[in-house]
């Protein structure tokens, strides 16, 4: 079992920055990848950025050059540094840990953290 808890959301003006944290606990050795997703009201939940156990990262086109995902293995924490924020970045941001084993992959979601960017 894995648990993930997000923190760091808040209200920021356009052009500002926030850093989100995703703290994992439990069987963290079994995590293959962690992704940040976001969901705006009335829209689907989309991948923002991801990082796997090998340190490889990927980003949505809309955040490339502005957001950076990183990890601190000693703290079992993944960060999402968000710079040059825009009003369209407003959403609830969720962290998802993916665990792959002999069976199907299992996803563990956090409760989400609200990010609001004012114009």
C-alpha positions as CSV (number, residue, x, y, z in Angstrom):
1,X,0.0,0.0,0.0
2,X,1.1,3.5,-0.8
3,X,-0.3,6.8,0.4
4,X,0.4,10.2,-1.2
5,X,-0.4,13.6,0.2
6,X,-0.2,16.8,-1.7
7,X,0.5,20.3,-0.3
8,X,1.6,23.7,-1.4
9,X,-1.4,25.0,-3.3
10,X,-2.8,28.4,-2.9
11,X,-3.8,31.7,-4.5
12,X,-1.2,33.5,-6.6
13,X,-1.2,36.3,-9.1
14,X,-0.5,35.7,-12.8
15,X,3.2,35.5,-13.4
16,X,3.9,34.2,-9.9
17,X,5.2,30.9,-8.7
18,X,4.2,28.0,-6.4
19,X,5.8,24.7,-5.5
20,X,3.7,21.7,-4.9
21,X,4.8,18.7,-2.9
22,X,3.7,15.1,-3.1
23,X,4.8,13.1,0.0
24,X,4.6,9.4,-0.4
25,X,4.5,6.9,2.5
26,X,4.0,3.2,2.9
27,X,5.6,0.8,0.4
28,X,7.4,3.6,-1.4
29,X,10.1,1.2,-2.7
30,X,7.3,-0.2,-5.0
31,X,6.6,3.1,-6.7
32,X,7.5,3.1,-10.4
33,X,6.4,6.6,-11.3
34,X,4.7,9.6,-9.9
35,X,2.6,12.1,-11.9
36,X,1.0,15.4,-11.3
37,X,-2.5,15.8,-12.8
38,X,-4.9,18.7,-12.7
39,X,-8.6,19.1,-13.1
40,X,-10.4,22.4,-13.7
41,X,-14.2,22.7,-13.0
42,X,-16.1,20.9,-15.8
43,X,-13.0,19.5,-17.4
44,X,-11.3,16.1,-17.4
45,X,-8.3,15.4,-15.3
46,X,-5.1,15.7,-17.3
47,X,-1.5,14.8,-16.8
48,X,0.7,17.8,-16.1
49,X,4.1,16.2,-15.5
50,X,5.5,12.8,-14.5
51,X,8.7,11.3,-13.3
52,X,9.7,7.7,-13.2
53,X,12.0,5.6,-11.1
54,X,14.8,6.2,-13.6
55,X,14.4,9.9,-13.3
56,X,12.9,10.4,-16.7
57,X,10.4,13.2,-16.9
58,X,7.6,14.2,-19.2
59,X,5.4,17.3,-19.4
60,X,2.2,18.5,-21.0
61,X,2.9,20.9,-23.8
62,X,1.0,23.6,-22.0
63,X,3.5,23.7,-19.1
64,X,6.8,23.0,-20.8
65,X,9.4,25.6,-19.9
66,X,7.3,26.8,-17.0
67,X,6.9,23.8,-14.7
68,X,9.6,21.5,-13.4
69,X,9.1,18.1,-11.7
70,X,11.7,16.8,-9.4
71,X,12.1,14.3,-6.6
72,X,13.9,13.9,-3.3
73,X,14.3,10.2,-2.7
74,X,15.5,10.7,0.9
75,X,12.2,12.4,1.7
76,X,10.1,10.3,-0.6
77,X,8.7,13.5,-2.0
78,X,8.1,14.7,-5.6
79,X,7.9,18.4,-6.3
80,X,6.2,20.4,-9.0
81,X,7.8,23.9,-9.3
82,X,5.4,26.1,-11.2
83,X,6.6,29.4,-12.6
84,X,5.1,32.0,-14.8
85,X,1.6,30.9,-13.7
86,X,-1.4,31.8,-15.8
87,X,-5.1,32.0,-15.0
88,X,-5.6,28.9,-17.1
89,X,-3.4,26.9,-14.7
90,X,-6.2,27.2,-12.1
91,X,-7.3,23.8,-11.1
92,X,-7.1,21.1,-8.4
93,X,-3.8,19.4,-8.6
94,X,-3.5,15.8,-7.8
95,X,-0.6,13.5,-7.3
96,X,-0.7,9.9,-8.5
97,X,1.7,7.1,-7.6
98,X,1.9,4.1,-9.9
99,X,2.9,0.7,-8.6
100,X,3.7,-2.1,-11.0
101,X,4.1,-5.6,-9.9
102,X,3.3,-9.1,-11.3
103,X,-0.3,-8.1,-11.8
104,X,-1.9,-5.0,-13.2
105,X,-0.6,-1.6,-12.3
106,X,-2.2,0.1,-9.3
107,X,-2.7,3.8,-9.0
108,X,-2.7,5.7,-5.7
109,X,-4.2,9.2,-5.7
110,X,-3.9,12.0,-3.2
111,X,-6.8,14.2,-2.2
112,X,-5.7,17.2,-4.3
113,X,-4.6,20.7,-3.6
114,X,-6.2,23.8,-5.1
115,X,-4.2,26.2,-7.2
116,X,-5.8,29.5,-8.1
117,X,-4.1,32.0,-10.4
118,X,-5.7,35.4,-10.5
119,X,-5.4,37.7,-13.5
